[in-house]
Amino acid sequence: MTSLPVKFLDQGLHRVLFDAMPLPVFVVDEDVNILECNAAAALLLQQNEQFGGVHRRGGDVLYCLHARETPEGCGRAPACADCQLREAVRIAADGRAVNRQWAEMELMQEGKPTKVSLRVSCQPFVFEKKSLILLVLEGLNN
């Protein structure tokens, strides 16, 4: 798993701007490991009592039903091969941006399975020679 240095987003202007964004924004690697998130994403994920912070895969912290199908979690169940969020991250890992693409996910919300439609945007970038992806999820906080 890629690990970002502490100085990735210090408490300066970049951190303030990142946290000011009203949509959940994540910095992930090619396996959708969450390496950093903004305040909107952290607030959303803190509502999930099993959220253990960053350095877990997206489907695990979002309560994707398919991530729960296998002990290995997000990205390891047979249905994960068709995951639209993972596909968007894969495209970004190949160096291409994904802009507001629709994705359907099956999440556990308020104790019941729920189909959620999201707009997914991914932008690849490099920080300290590490290839990373900025992942924005619209509609997740509805």
Secondary structure, 3 states (H helix, E strand, C coil): CCCCCHHHHCCCHHHHHHHHCCCCEEEECCCCEEEEECHHHHHHHHCCCCCCCCCCEHHHHCCECCHHHCCCCCCCCHHHHHCHHHHHHHHHHCCCCEEEEEEEEEEEECCEEEEEEEEEEEEEEEECCEEEEEEEEECCCC
